[in-house]
Each structure stands twice: as C-alpha cells, then as structure tokens.
Amino acid sequence: MTERLQKLLAKRGIASRRQSERLISDGRVTVNGKVAEIGQQADASVDCICVDGVEIGEPPRFVYFLLHKPRGVVSTCSDPRGRRTGLDLLETSLRKGAGIHPVGRLDADSTGALLLTNDGDLTYQLTHPRHGMPKVYQVTVLGVPTKDTLRRWRRGILLDDRQTLPAEVRLIRLLPNKKALLSVTLTEGRNRQIRRVAESLGHPVTALHRIQIGSLALENLPRGRYRLLTATEVTQLRHSAAQRL
C-alpha cells in the first residue's frame, strides 16, 4: 500500500512523523536509491527504503512506557550538553535500536509523567495541536493568585502575540513561605507555557509536576521509574485522540 513516507517511517518505529520529516529534509532517506522528498509516497512491500543507507525492516513490536521524569532529566532522545535523557532511564536492552522516543516535551526543571514509545502514529496523534490532548499539572507558584488573576489565566493571555487557549486553573491549597499550589490543565503545549504565563501574571513557578496525560495518570509511580502501559491504556489514549479530531 502506498502512503506518505514520513507516516511509513513512523509506522516502522524509525522516528515520530515530525522527526521523520526532518530525516527526509536532511537528505538521509532514499527510495530505490534516490534521495526522498517531503510529501513523497512509497510502498514498503515494493520499494527499497533506506535511512542513512540502511534498509528499514519490518514493523517493530510497539512498546509504550510511562516514565516519572525526575528534575534535571531532559525529554529528548539525546542532549548535546551531556545531560541525562528520559531514554537513559530505560534498561539498555529496551532502548537499543527500538526507535523509542519521548512523546512531547517536559522541560528539564519539571517532573512527572512522560510517555515513551516507538509508535510514531500515536506520537503524532498525541502531539498534533488539532488533537488538543489535555495534560494536568500541579504547579507551585510564588504568592497567592487572586480570583481575578485565575480568571485571566483561565481565559488565556497573549503570549508571543498569540492568545493562549482557555485553561482549567484552580487553587488547591496555600503553602508555607507565601506560595500556592495550583492545578492547571492545558490542551496545548507551547514552549514553557505554564512558566511563562505564570511569570507574566506575577506568580513565578517554583515547581511544576505533570500528573496526567489524557486518560493516563502518573499516580504512585516512583520518581525515576517507569512501567509498561496496559493494552487498555493504549486503547484509551488512541480513543481520546480520535475523539478530538
């Protein structure tokens, strides 16, 4: 069956669709000996498709891990500064050559739920802006936001000349040293969005912890540990993404 090359590579677990597009635009993908182009279609059962000169194999067995990311760990496949990545926390036998990658980003200073998989299609579904997958965070801020400040956050504010989407924001409790713990639910994932919005509203973030991605909850998974998702959890994630098309 003929399909877009980036989708085909994602199905083979080579990379996510977006990462596959970069591989193609960088000239690292060939089809029948010719350098591929963005938007090109191919049939894996007929065409010889290679990445960096190596022919892609059969579709892999997809794996899905929920990781409790500690602070200081980056949510990328590699880091030029030599910092530990989420993949480094997996056993070597699990990550070697499997095409596993993080789904979305959680900045180095933040902690909590991070999904790792080699399923490029699911990665695309969960990260594409039009799907609006909700993510829930526990956020510690300096000061105590007023009701008006919380209303402004919920409505959305201008960030990089573009309005943020409405968010669910509520005060959980007051903390010592004039801090407050908030619950924030987002359906978009702009760069360091919560930190930047909170800063602009006069309440800098001191800790940010993601506790849920769609229907997938972190619950009591220990920091730095990971677990396999159940078949039911994977199905629920797919169903949630499909409903938001």
Helices and strands as residue ranges (DSSP letters): E 2-4, H 5-11, H 17-25, E 29-31, E 34-35, E 41-43, E 49-51, E 54-55, E 64-69, G 86-89, H 92-95, E 101-102, E 111-117, H 120-127, G 129-131, E 135-142, H 147-155, E 158-159, E 162-163, E 168-175, E 179-186, H 193-200, E 205-213, E 216-217, E 226-228, H 231-243
